[in-house]
Amino acid sequence: MGMSTRHGKVKLSILLKHQVEFGEHVAILGSTKELGSWKKSVPMNWKENGWVCELELRGDESIEYEFVIVKKDKMKWEGADNRVLKLPKGGGSFGIVCLWNATGETVDLFPLDSEKNEVEFDDMNENESTDIDSASVLEVQTSPFVGQWQGRSVSFMQSNEHRNQETE
């Protein structure tokens, strides 16, 4: 994490909260050389909280970018306009948290403490501010099995009891 922030350089940590299917990964493309100049995607890495990447960009400029899902040689783009982010003048380390296809929403640029930025960044949710103690926030997610129940009532039984019960 020892990237220099001199001369208006901005270290940007990006977190995309999105699940993909097995065999897919997420990449980012954008308007700057560091984001592939819309020609070459920059792969993101999977962590427990989502897809992440770190970039060093020039401060005091606006960048446009989009996320893509990559499977083999095919890319699935987000379905809306490009995202736009205005980088600060003075340099420093910042983070953003994004959601897939939420391109119209404002993305908050939050400062990262250079010594513990990964821990703070990994614990940030898209609705949190840096004032909240990340240890006090509990993230709740719906189980992927919820859709399989299809609204049927659930009952627990011992082995072979199911043969005697009628199904709806």
N, C-alpha and C positions, 0 to 999 in steps of 0.2 A: 504494500500500500504506500510505498515511499515515493509516489509520483510528485514531481515539482509543481507548485502552483504559482511560480513566478511568471511575470510577463502576461498576466491576465488569463492564464490557463485555468480551465474549469474541469475538475475531475467529476464526472457524472456517473453515478451508480443507478442503473435502471432495473426495476423489478416489475415484471408482468405477471399478474396473478391469473393464470389460465391453465387448464388441464388439456392435454392432447391425448390422442390415441397411441397405443403401442406402435413403435416404429416411426413416429413423428417427432419433430423437434421444432423449436421456435427460433427465428432469426429476426433481425431488425435491418431495415434499409433506410437511407435518408439522403438529404441534400448535400451533406458534407463529405469530404474525402474519407474521414474516419467512419462514416456510416455507409461507405460504398458508392457514393454519388449516384444512387438509384440503379446501379449496374451490378453490384456484387453484395450479397447479403453478409451480414456479420452474425455468426452463430451466437446464441445465448446458451447459458449453462443452467441445468436444472438443479434447484436446491429445494429444501423442504417447503418453503413458502411460495415458490414459483420460479419463473425463468429470470435469470439475472445476467447482466453484463456491465462492464466498467469501461468508460471511454475517457479520453482526455481531449477536450475541445477548446477552441479559442473563445474567450469570454466576449461579452458584448455583441453577440450576434444571434439571430433567430435561425433555428434549424427546423426543418421539416423531416418527419420520419413516419414509418409505419411498421407494424409487426407482420410477419408472415409465418405460416405453418408450413414446414418443409417435410415432404415424404418422398423419398427417393429423389427424383429429379423434378418433381412438381411442387409449385408454391401456391398456397391459398392465402390471398391478401385479405386484410381487414376490409369490411364492406362499406366503408365510408370515406370521408375526406382525410387528407393527410393531417397528422398531428403537428402542431407548431409549438415550439418551446423557445422562449427568450432567455438566453444565458446572461448572467450578471457580468458586469465590467471587471471587477477587481480580482477575479479568480477565486479559487477555494474548492472545497469538496461538497458536493450536493447529491441528493438522491431524489428520485421520482418513483411513484408507484402507479402503475397503469392497469386497466382492465381491458380485455379483448373487446374490440368493436365499440369502445366508449370514446370515440374520437372527438365527439363534440363537447366532452366534459373538460373543465379546467383542471390542469394537472398542477399540483402544488410542488414547488421546488423547495425542499427542506435542507438546511445545512447539516452536514455530518461532522462529528468530532473525528479528527484524523486518526486518533489512537484506537477508537472503538467503533468506527463507522460500520463495520460489517455486522456487529451484533445489533446495533440500533437499526440499521437498514433492514436486516432480516426480520426483525420483530415489528416493523411498521406495517400497518394495515392501510388500505386506501382511504379510510374514513378517519384516521387518527391524525392528531397534530403532534408536533414534537414536545408539547407541554405535558402530554400524558405519559405516565410511567408505563413502559411497555410490559413490565412484569405483572401489572395489575389487569391487563386486558386478556380476556379469554376468547380465542377465535373459535366459533362454532360453525361447523360445516354439515351439510346434509349428507347422509350416507349414500353411496352409489346404489345401494340395494333398495332404497325407498321405492323407486319406480317399479320394482319387480313385484311388490305386494298388490299393486293395482287397486287399492282401497278395500281389499278384503280384510275381514277381522282375523286376528291372529290368535291361535290357541296352541298351547304346548301340551304334548302328550308323550307317553312312553312309547317305545318301539312297538309296532304292530297294532296299536290302538286305532290308527288311521283307517284300517280296513273296515272297521265297524261304523265309521261316520260317513254321512252323505256329504258330498261337495256341492257347493252352490253353483 
